[in-house]
C-alpha cells in the first residue's frame, strides 16, 4: 500500500505548488486582485511628489535670494529675526509650525 502511494507523492507536491503559486498570483502583495490598492498608492505618492517638488522649488528660490549674487536684504532680515527670535516692537509675530 505504501509503495502504491509513493508514486502519487510527486504529483501531490506538484499540485500543491500549482495551487500555492496560483493563489499568490491572485491574492498576494503583487497579485491581480491588489491592483486597485497599488494604483491608489501610486496616485497618493504622485500627489505627494508634486507637493514636494513645489516645496523644493520654493526652497531653491529662497536659497538663491540668500546667495551673494542676488542678496535680498528683506529675506536676510526675516531669516535673522526668525533664527534669533527677535522682532521689532511694531511687528506682529505669528508663529507657524516651521
N, C-alpha and C positions, 0 to 999 in steps of 0.2 A: 504494500500500500504506500509506504513512504517513498519507494523508488518511483512509483507512478506519479506522486505529487511533485517530485523533483523536476520533472520535465516541464511543469507549469510555472515554476518559480521565475525563470527569466521573463516569461510572458506577463506574469503578475507585476513584476518590478517595472517592466516597460509600460504597462497600462497605468500604474501609479504615477510614473514620471510624466506621461502624457497628460493625465488628469491634473497633476500639480502645476505643470507649466501652462496648461490651458486656463486653469483657474487664475493664476497670477497674471496672465495676459489680459484677462478681463477686469480683475478687481485690484491688481497691485498698484503701487505708487505711480507707475507709468502705464497703467492699463488703459483699455479702451473706455471704461466707464468713468475714469477720473479726468477725462479731457476737459470737461466744463470747469472743474476746480482749477486745473492748470491754466486755462485761459483766463479765469478770473484773477488768479495770482499774477499772471503776466500783465494784465491790464492795470492792476494795482501798482505793480513795480514800474511800469511805464509812466504812470502818472507821477509817481514819486521821483523818477528820473528827471522828468520835465521840471518839477519843482526845484530839485537840486541844481539843475543846470541854470535856472533863473537866479537862484541864490548865489551860485558861483560867479555868474556874470556880474552881479551886483558887488560882490566882494572884490572881484578883479578891478572893477571900475573905481571903487573906493581906494583900493591899494594904489592904483595908477595916480590918483589925486594926491597921495601922500609921498610920491617919489619926487626927487629933486627937479625933474624937468617940468612938472606941472603941479607944483605945490599949491594946494588950496589952503589958505590961511584959516578960513572958516571951519573946514573939516579938521585941520590940525588942532584948532582951538577946542572944537567939540570933543575930539578924542582925548585931549589932555585933561579937560574938565571931567570927562567921564571916568577916566582911569584914576585920577587923583581924588575924585569925589568932591570937587569944588564947583561952586556955582556963584554967579553974580547975584547980589541981593534982589535985583529986579527980575531975575529969571524964574520961570515956573519949571520945576523939576518933576518929571513924570518918569518913574522907574518902570521899566519893562523887564521881561524875563531874560533878556540878552545878557 
